[in-house]
Every structure is written in structure tokens, then in C-alpha cells.
Amino acid sequence: MNKSKLFETEINYIKKLKYKENLKTMIDLLPDYFFEIPASSTGKYHPAFSLGHGGLLRHTKVAAKIAYEFYQNESITDIFNDDEKDLMMFSIILHDGLKSGLAKSEYTLIDHPLLISNFIKENKEKLTLTDSEILFVTSSIETHMGPWVNDYQGNKVLNKPKNKYQKFVHMCDYIASRKFLDVKFDKNEIIN
């Protein structure tokens, strides 16, 4: 499976070649299950297009498309420079990369934002990103769950987004998970 090829459209939303190449490296390191499982293990929290085989892949593509569409509207995203937009897109594409853990679990793991963040840090030697770029990406991913920071026993596991980058990444993920969305796909590509 050519994993990064499955995200060709979304990788091309990024302007800087360095970020594109690093994102391809990270996508190719993701476990195979990422490209096969539904976005919601129970079906309760995501729209129909993100359920079934390849649902998580489609959810991620929609989150990236939402970011891209916002990038086209300067009244919304003129507060970000091109590098920040690229790094937020990088974060969005990887945000659920280990949603079911390193070895696939049956259900979504509450700490999956921390798992993928650590995975990026552990693979730092394969990347040409600076420490500050890695921190930007990982901190945006770690907070992508927004207000849902507690496990099922009520223990705080995650942090809420605090800065504008973290909030933007969360917003794109949140919108992509709304059940009222009805995005059409053809072979896992969004139909415009």
C-alpha cells in the first residue's frame, strides 16, 4: 500500500516542499489499520461517510478539506502565515494517526493524541523538521480533542487547546465529525 499516495490531494494543500516531504514520511510510518478502520469504533460520534472500511481515512480527508477551504477565506485565516497554515495542515492529517494505538485495539484510545505526538517525536531522526516545528505539530495534535479530555472514569488525560493554532486544528476535526455532514466520495476522494 502506498500510504502517502492516498493523501496526495491533501499533501498538495501544503505549500512548502520540506513540509510535504516530512508529512509523506510520517504518513508512510502509520500503521496499516489507519487506512482501514472507521473513524468511530461505535458509530456514535461521526457522520455516515466516516463509518465502515476506510472511514478514518475519509474523516481525515474531510478535516483537511475544511482547513483548506478556510485557508481560501482571508477574513478567517489571515491571522496565520503560510508556514503556520502548512504546519496546521500537517497536524490535521496526522491527528488520528494512532487512534487505536500502535497495535490496533478494538476501540479508540482516549490518549491517542499523545500516542501520535510521541510517535512523531520518536521518529524525529527521519524528519528534517526543526524542534520548534515538531513542537508546533505535536502540541496541535495533543489538544485536538478540544473539551473531551477525560477518560471514561473521569480522569483528565489530555489538555484543552489554548492557542489559535491548537483551536484551529480542533475546530477542523470537530466540524469533520458532525453527523449532519454529507460529504460524497469516489474511491476515497472527496467529490467537489
N, C-alpha and C positions, 0 to 999 in steps of 0.2 A: 504494500500500500504506500503510495506517495502522499504522505500526510500533508505536507505543506502545499502541495498542488491543490488539495481540497479547499484551501483558503486563499487561492490565488487572487480572487477578486478583492478580498478583504486586505490582504497584504499590500495590494496596489493602492489602497486608500492612504497608505503611508508614503510620505514624500522622500524622506532621507534613505538612501540606499543602505547605509550602515544599519539602520533600524530594521529594514526589510530583511536583511541577511541574518541578523540576530534572531528575529522572530521566526524565520524559517528553521533555524537551528533548534529553537525551543519547541516548536510545533512537532518537528520530527522526533523529538525525545518523549513526547506524550505517549502514554500507554494506548494500545490499540482500542481498548474499550471506550475511550473518549469519543471515538468516531462512530460508535455503535449504540450506546445506551440512550434512553430517553432523558430529557432534561429533568424530569421529576420521577423519582422511583415509585411514587404512589399515584401520580397523575393528578394530584390535588392542586399543584401550585403553578402550572404552566398551561399555555394555550394548546390547542389540538396539534398545531404544526410541530410542536416540540416534543410530542409524545411518540412512542414507538421507536423502531430502529432508526438511528441517526438523529434522534430528537435533540440531543445536547449539541451536536454539530449545528443543527438548524437554529437553535436558540442563540448560540454564539454568533452566528452569521447575522441574525436579526439585531442583536445588541450592537454589533459593529456597524450595521447599516443605519441604525438610529443615530449613532455617533457621527457617521459620515454625513447624514442629512443635516444634523445640527451644525456641522462644520461649514456647510454651504450658506448658513444664515449668520452673517456677521453681527447682527443685533443680539444674537445669543452667545456666540463663541469668540467674539473679538477680544475677550479678556485672556485668551490663550495664544501663545506664539506657535509657530509651526512645529518646533521640536516638542513642545508640550502636547500638542494635538497628536503627534506621532506616538509619543510615549503613552498617552491615554489609550489610543487605539491598540497598541501593543498589549497593554494591561487588559483591555476588554477581551481581546482574542484569547488570552491565556487564563482569564479569571476563574474558569471552572475546569481547568486542565486536569486536576486530580480530584474531581468531585466525589469519586468513590474510593479515593485513596491511591496509594502506589500499586497495591494489589487490589483488584476490584472487590469492593464489598457489595452487599446486596442493596444497601441504602446509601443515600447521600450522607457524608460525614460533615458534621457541623464545623469542624476545624479545617475543611478543605481549602479555605483561603490561605491559611497558614501553611498547609502542606505544599501548595503550589508555589507560594512565596519562598519557602525553604528550598524547594526543588530548583528554582531559578538560581538561588544563591549557591547551592551545591554544584551547579553546572556553570558557574561563573567563568571558569578557565576555558570553556568552549565559546565564550562570548567576547565581543570587543567593546562592550558597554563599560562606561566609567562607573565607579562606585555610586556616584550621585544619580546616574541614570537607572542603575539597578534599584537603588533605594526608592526612586520615584515610582517605578513599575511595581515593586513589591508592596510598598505602602498603599498604593491604589488598589491592588488586588486584595490585600489583607482586610480592607474595610468595605469591600463591595457588597456585603450583605446588609448594609445600612443599619436599620434599627434591630435586626434579628441577630443578636449577639449571644444569646443564651442557649445552652443545651436543653434537652428535654427535662432535666432535673432543676432547671432554673439557674445553673451556674454560668457566670459570664465567661465566655470563651474568646470572643472577638471584640474588637473596638469598632465604634461607630466612625463614619467618615467625618473628618474635621475640616480639611482644606478644600478648595474649589476643585482640585483635580480628583480627589477621592469622591467627592459628592457627584461629580460628573460621571465617573465610572459607575458608581452605584445607580445613578438615575438611568443610564442606558440599559443596565442589566434589569433594573426594576420594570421599566417600560416593556422590555422584551418578554417579561414573564407575565404580563397581564393577560388574563383569559379572554378578554374581548378582542384581542388581536387576531386577525385572519390573514396571515401572510401566505402567499401562494409560492410554491416551489416547483421547479422542474429539475429533477436529478440533483437535489440538494443545492440548487442555485435559486436565489430569490428572483421571482418574475416581477419586473418593474411595471 
